[in-house]
Amino acid sequence: MQVDGVQSLITDAIIASLPVGALAIDRQGEIILANAAASNMLGYPVDQLLGNGWGTLFLEQPANAAFNQVLLDVIWHESDRLQRTVAYTRPDGETVYLAITSSFLRDRQTVVGIVVILDDITALQNVHLKEKSWLAEKSRLHQERAEGLRRLAMAVAHQVRNPTAAIGGMAHRIQKKMGQAEAVQTYCREIHQAVTRLETIVKAVDAYVALPAAQPRWFKAAAFFQGLNQEAQQWAAAHGSPIRYRCHIQPAAIYADPTLLRLALREIIYNALENTTGPGAITLEAADHTVQLTIRVTDTGKGIAPADLPFIFDPFFTTKVAGVGMGLCLAAKIVQDLEGSITVHSQPGAGTMVAIKLPHPVET
């Protein structure tokens, strides 16, 4: 047997045993090579593929327009290694997902045909579709929960506001009418304190309900964090303890709603300040990971008890005597509206780290 014949047999055996589908199409559109894997994926016997034109077998099938477009794009654009993933409906009606790589087949500088490599990724695609469906359902449940919370907050604010005003007003009139009677004055002061707390709660609920819809855009990171840094320095000075505030910013630009992101970070930083005593430190870091922005606020404060950690984003949850418990809840809602995630890691006595991750598309 001649060497050329042996090489041809070896080549045919290799192509036949490939786990991926292989097709070769000549300049007239006739399929001149097809292996068993391609036959199984496309649903045609090898002998039916060979000698038939691509157009005869596939172009008359409207359901496979995307599949056929791959070959047309190679021809029209003279593409080498055109890669695409498409759905393909077999003659028996089953739909599979194929990863296709197509290139011109050249003999020196002359185009003699097209090579098509097929890989069946149906199982992987089904997993991806299930994951996508799960994420969509999770997002829907988040939206329903947020809407339910918004309506509850509106109802609470409405129901509490009028009685609060009436109680506060009547307590003030009692004080004026009863003169300096010590017991009455004490009672009235306690009523005023309770009313003031209720008013603070109503204001916090109003702020939550009044959050505008997120309008993400690109903006410069330096100016944004510089303003936030100045505010934090002022808060730290007013806190009365020698707290060191540090800021490490890596990205040049950020894609988010700057007003809402600033509000969320204010709440997180202020919460860190309230839980950190001097000498202590609060660090703000921002890092760009191409498609994701990560912002971390880390403090050296007292930390959060493990039993409290699951509830810190719940409305009205607080361990502070005079707190309302809407700050981190507000921050969490903003991050969710920006389609991001927020997590908290804390160790009692060692501090807390709040991490925000936001989708960060490539700037164009």
C-alpha positions as CSV (number, residue, x, y, z in Angstrom):
1,M,0.0,0.0,0.0
2,Q,1.3,3.4,-0.9
3,V,2.2,6.0,1.7
4,D,-0.5,8.3,0.5
5,G,-3.1,5.6,1.0
6,V,-1.9,4.8,4.5
7,Q,-2.0,8.5,5.5
8,S,-5.5,8.7,4.1
9,L,-6.6,5.7,6.1
10,I,-5.1,7.2,9.3
11,T,-6.8,10.6,8.6
12,D,-10.2,8.9,8.0
13,A,-9.8,6.9,11.2
14,I,-8.9,9.9,13.3
15,I,-11.8,11.9,11.9
16,A,-14.3,9.1,12.4
17,S,-13.2,8.7,16.1
18,L,-13.4,12.3,17.0
19,P,-15.8,13.1,19.9
20,V,-16.8,16.3,18.1
21,G,-18.7,16.5,14.8
22,A,-16.7,17.3,11.7
23,L,-18.0,18.4,8.3
24,A,-16.3,19.6,5.2
25,I,-18.2,21.4,2.5
26,D,-16.8,22.1,-1.0
27,R,-17.2,25.3,-3.1
28,Q,-20.4,24.0,-4.6
29,G,-22.0,23.5,-1.1
30,E,-21.8,19.8,-1.2
31,I,-20.9,17.9,2.0
32,I,-17.7,15.9,1.2
33,L,-16.8,14.8,4.7
34,A,-18.9,13.9,7.8
35,N,-18.1,11.8,10.8
36,A,-20.3,9.7,13.1
37,A,-20.4,12.4,15.8
38,A,-21.8,15.0,13.3
39,S,-24.3,12.4,12.1
40,N,-25.5,11.8,15.7
41,M,-25.8,15.6,16.4
42,L,-27.5,16.5,13.2
43,G,-29.8,13.5,13.1
44,Y,-28.9,12.4,9.5
45,P,-27.0,9.2,8.6
46,V,-23.5,9.7,7.4
47,D,-24.4,8.4,3.9
48,Q,-27.3,10.9,3.7
49,L,-25.0,13.8,4.6
50,L,-22.3,12.8,2.1
51,G,-22.9,13.9,-1.4
52,N,-25.9,16.1,-0.5
53,G,-25.8,19.9,-0.5
54,W,-26.0,21.9,2.7
55,G,-28.9,23.9,1.2
56,T,-30.9,20.7,0.4
57,L,-30.6,19.3,3.9
58,F,-30.8,22.5,6.1
59,L,-31.7,25.8,4.4
60,E,-35.3,24.9,4.0
61,Q,-35.8,24.5,7.7
62,P,-37.0,27.8,9.2
63,A,-36.4,26.6,12.8
64,N,-32.7,26.3,12.0
65,A,-32.2,29.8,10.7
66,A,-29.5,30.6,13.4
67,F,-27.7,27.3,12.6
68,N,-27.6,28.1,8.8
69,Q,-26.6,31.7,9.5
70,V,-23.2,30.5,10.8
71,L,-22.3,29.1,7.4
72,L,-23.6,32.1,5.6
73,D,-21.6,34.5,7.8
74,V,-18.4,32.5,7.0
75,I,-19.1,32.8,3.3
76,W,-20.2,36.4,3.3
77,H,-17.5,37.7,5.7
78,E,-14.8,35.2,4.7
79,S,-14.3,34.5,8.4
80,D,-11.7,32.2,9.9
81,R,-12.6,30.4,13.1
82,L,-16.1,31.9,13.4
83,Q,-17.5,30.6,16.8
84,R,-21.1,30.6,17.8
85,T,-23.6,28.7,20.0
86,V,-27.0,28.0,18.4
87,A,-30.1,25.9,18.9
88,Y,-30.6,23.2,16.3
89,T,-33.8,21.1,15.7
90,R,-33.1,17.6,14.4
91,P,-35.4,15.9,11.9
92,D,-37.0,13.9,14.8
93,G,-38.0,17.2,16.4
94,E,-35.5,17.1,19.3
95,T,-33.7,20.4,19.9
96,V,-30.1,20.4,20.9
97,Y,-27.5,23.2,21.5
98,L,-24.4,23.2,19.3
99,A,-21.2,25.1,19.7
100,I,-20.0,25.7,16.2
101,T,-16.6,26.6,14.9
102,S,-16.4,27.3,11.1
103,S,-13.4,28.2,8.9
104,F,-12.5,28.4,5.3
105,L,-10.6,25.3,4.0
106,R,-7.7,26.6,2.0
107,D,-5.2,25.0,-0.4
108,R,-2.4,27.5,-0.1
109,Q,-4.2,30.8,-1.0
110,T,-7.2,29.2,-2.7
111,V,-10.4,28.6,-0.9
112,V,-11.6,25.1,-1.6
113,G,-14.4,24.8,0.9
114,I,-15.5,25.2,4.5
115,V,-14.8,23.1,7.6
116,V,-17.4,23.0,10.3
117,I,-16.7,21.6,13.8
118,L,-19.7,20.8,16.0
119,D,-19.8,20.2,19.8
120,D,-23.1,19.2,21.5
121,I,-23.4,21.3,24.6
122,T,-27.1,20.6,25.3
123,A,-26.4,19.3,28.9
124,L,-24.4,22.4,29.7
125,Q,-26.9,24.7,28.1
126,N,-29.7,23.2,30.1
127,V,-27.8,23.7,33.3
128,H,-27.3,27.3,32.3
129,L,-31.0,27.8,31.5
130,K,-32.0,26.3,34.8
131,E,-29.6,28.6,36.6
132,K,-30.9,31.6,34.7
133,S,-34.5,30.6,35.5
134,W,-33.5,30.2,39.2
135,L,-31.9,33.6,39.2
136,A,-34.9,35.2,37.6
137,E,-37.2,33.6,40.1
138,K,-34.9,34.8,43.0
139,S,-35.0,38.3,41.6
140,R,-38.8,38.2,41.3
141,L,-39.1,37.1,44.9
142,H,-36.7,39.9,46.0
143,Q,-38.9,42.4,44.1
144,E,-42.1,41.0,45.7
145,R,-40.5,41.2,49.1
146,A,-39.2,44.7,48.5
147,E,-42.6,45.8,47.3
148,G,-44.4,44.2,50.2
149,L,-42.0,45.9,52.6
150,R,-42.5,49.2,50.9
151,R,-46.3,49.0,51.2
152,L,-45.9,47.9,54.9
153,A,-43.6,50.9,55.5
154,M,-46.1,53.3,53.9
155,A,-48.9,51.9,56.0
156,V,-46.8,52.1,59.3
157,A,-45.7,55.6,58.6
158,H,-49.3,56.7,57.8
159,Q,-50.8,55.0,60.8
160,V,-48.1,56.3,63.3
161,R,-47.7,59.8,62.1
162,N,-51.1,61.3,63.1
163,P,-51.3,59.7,66.6
164,T,-47.7,60.8,67.2
165,A,-48.5,64.4,66.5
166,A,-51.6,64.3,68.6
167,I,-49.8,62.7,71.6
168,G,-46.9,65.2,71.4
169,G,-49.2,68.1,71.1
170,M,-51.3,67.1,74.1
171,A,-48.3,66.4,76.2
172,H,-47.0,69.9,75.5
173,R,-50.4,71.4,76.5
174,I,-50.5,69.4,79.7
175,Q,-47.1,70.8,80.7
176,K,-48.3,74.3,80.1
177,K,-51.6,73.8,82.1
178,M,-50.1,71.9,85.0
179,G,-47.4,74.4,85.9
180,Q,-44.3,73.0,87.7
181,A,-45.8,69.9,89.3
182,E,-42.7,67.7,89.3
183,A,-44.5,64.3,88.7
184,V,-46.5,65.7,85.8
185,Q,-43.4,67.3,84.3
186,T,-41.6,63.9,84.5
187,Y,-44.5,62.1,82.8
188,C,-44.7,64.7,80.1
189,R,-40.9,64.5,79.4
190,E,-41.2,60.7,79.1
191,I,-44.1,61.2,76.7
192,H,-42.1,63.7,74.7
193,Q,-39.2,61.2,74.5
194,A,-41.4,58.4,73.3
195,V,-43.0,60.7,70.7
196,T,-39.6,61.8,69.5
197,R,-38.5,58.2,69.0
198,L,-41.7,57.5,67.1
199,E,-41.1,60.5,64.9
200,T,-37.6,59.3,64.2
201,I,-39.0,55.9,63.2
202,V,-41.5,57.5,60.9
203,K,-38.8,59.7,59.2
204,A,-36.6,56.6,58.7
205,V,-39.6,54.7,57.1
206,D,-40.4,57.7,54.9
207,A,-36.7,57.8,53.7
208,Y,-37.0,54.1,52.9
209,V,-40.3,54.5,51.0
210,A,-39.1,57.6,49.2
211,L,-36.0,56.0,47.5
212,P,-36.1,56.8,43.8
213,A,-35.7,54.2,41.1
214,A,-32.0,53.5,40.4
215,Q,-30.6,55.2,37.3
216,P,-27.1,53.8,36.8
217,R,-24.5,55.7,34.7
218,W,-20.7,56.1,34.5
219,F,-19.1,58.6,36.8
220,K,-15.6,59.3,38.0
221,A,-14.6,57.4,41.1
222,A,-12.0,59.9,42.5
223,A,-14.5,62.8,43.0
224,F,-17.2,60.5,44.3
225,F,-15.0,58.9,47.0
226,Q,-13.3,62.2,47.9
227,G,-16.6,63.7,48.9
228,L,-17.5,60.6,50.8
229,N,-14.1,60.6,52.5
230,Q,-14.6,64.2,53.6
231,E,-18.0,63.4,55.1
232,A,-16.5,60.4,57.0
233,Q,-13.7,62.5,58.4
234,Q,-16.2,65.0,59.7
235,W,-18.3,62.3,61.3
236,A,-15.2,60.7,62.8
237,A,-14.2,64.1,64.3
238,A,-17.7,64.7,65.7
239,H,-17.7,61.1,67.1
240,G,-15.2,62.3,69.7
241,S,-12.8,59.4,69.5
242,P,-9.5,59.1,67.7
243,I,-10.7,57.0,64.8
244,R,-8.5,56.7,61.8
245,Y,-10.3,56.7,58.4
246,R,-8.5,55.4,55.4
247,C,-9.5,55.2,51.7
248,H,-8.0,53.0,49.0
249,I,-9.6,53.4,45.6
250,Q,-8.5,51.5,42.5
251,P,-11.1,52.1,39.6
252,A,-11.1,55.3,37.6
253,A,-14.8,55.1,36.8
254,I,-17.9,53.4,38.4
255,Y,-21.1,52.3,36.8
256,A,-23.9,52.8,39.3
257,D,-26.4,55.4,40.5
258,P,-24.1,57.8,42.3
259,T,-26.8,59.3,44.5
260,L,-28.1,56.0,45.8
261,L,-24.6,54.5,46.1
262,R,-23.5,57.4,48.2
263,L,-26.5,57.1,50.4
264,A,-25.9,53.3,50.9
265,L,-22.2,53.9,51.8
266,R,-23.1,56.7,54.2
267,E,-25.3,54.4,56.1
268,I,-22.6,51.7,56.2
269,I,-19.8,54.0,57.2
270,Y,-21.9,55.8,59.9
271,N,-22.9,52.4,61.3
272,A,-19.2,51.5,61.4
273,L,-18.4,54.7,63.2
274,E,-21.1,54.1,65.8
275,N,-19.6,50.7,66.5
276,T,-15.9,51.7,66.7
277,T,-14.2,53.3,69.6
278,G,-10.8,54.9,69.5
279,P,-8.2,54.1,69.0
280,G,-9.7,52.3,66.0
281,A,-9.7,52.4,62.2
282,I,-12.3,52.3,59.4
283,T,-11.1,51.5,55.9
284,L,-13.0,52.0,52.6
285,E,-11.7,50.1,49.6
286,A,-12.9,49.9,46.0
287,A,-11.5,47.4,43.4
288,D,-12.5,46.9,39.8
289,H,-12.6,43.3,38.6
290,T,-13.5,44.0,34.9
291,V,-17.2,43.0,35.1
292,Q,-17.7,43.6,38.8
293,L,-17.0,46.4,41.2
294,T,-16.2,45.5,44.8
295,I,-16.5,48.0,47.6
296,R,-15.5,47.1,51.2
297,V,-16.0,49.0,54.4
298,T,-14.0,47.5,57.3
299,D,-13.9,48.6,60.9
300,T,-12.0,47.5,64.0
301,G,-15.1,47.9,66.2
302,K,-16.8,45.6,68.6
303,G,-18.2,43.3,65.9
304,I,-21.6,41.7,65.6
305,A,-22.8,38.7,67.7
306,P,-23.3,35.6,65.6
307,A,-26.9,35.4,66.8
308,D,-27.6,38.9,65.4
309,L,-25.8,38.5,62.1
310,P,-28.7,36.9,60.1
311,F,-31.0,39.8,61.0
312,I,-28.9,42.9,60.5
313,F,-30.6,43.8,57.1
314,D,-34.1,43.4,58.6
315,P,-36.1,46.6,59.1
316,F,-36.2,47.9,62.6
317,F,-33.6,45.4,63.9
318,T,-31.1,47.2,66.1
319,T,-29.0,46.5,69.2
320,K,-28.7,50.2,70.0
321,V,-30.8,51.8,72.7
322,A,-31.7,54.8,70.6
323,G,-31.4,53.3,67.2
324,V,-34.1,52.7,64.6
325,G,-32.6,49.9,62.6
326,M,-33.3,51.1,59.1
327,G,-29.8,52.1,58.0
328,L,-28.4,48.8,56.8
329,C,-31.9,47.8,55.6
330,L,-31.8,50.9,53.4
331,A,-28.3,50.1,52.2
332,A,-29.3,46.6,51.3
333,K,-32.4,47.8,49.3
334,I,-30.2,50.2,47.3
335,V,-27.7,47.5,46.5
336,Q,-30.5,45.2,45.4
337,D,-32.0,47.9,43.2
338,L,-28.6,48.3,41.6
339,E,-28.7,44.5,40.9
340,G,-25.7,43.9,43.2
341,S,-25.1,41.9,46.4
342,I,-24.2,42.9,50.0
343,T,-22.6,40.6,52.6
344,V,-21.3,41.1,56.1
345,H,-18.5,39.3,57.8
346,S,-18.0,40.0,61.5
347,Q,-16.1,38.6,64.5
348,P,-17.1,39.8,68.0
349,G,-14.3,42.0,69.4
350,A,-12.4,42.1,66.1
351,G,-14.5,44.2,63.8
352,T,-16.8,44.0,60.8
353,M,-16.4,44.0,57.1
354,V,-19.3,45.0,54.7
355,A,-18.8,44.0,51.1
356,I,-20.8,45.4,48.2
357,K,-20.5,43.8,44.7
358,L,-22.0,45.6,41.7
359,P,-22.2,44.6,38.1
360,H,-19.7,46.7,36.3
361,P,-19.9,46.5,32.5
362,V,-16.9,47.4,30.4
363,E,-17.0,51.2,29.6
364,T,-17.5,52.0,26.0
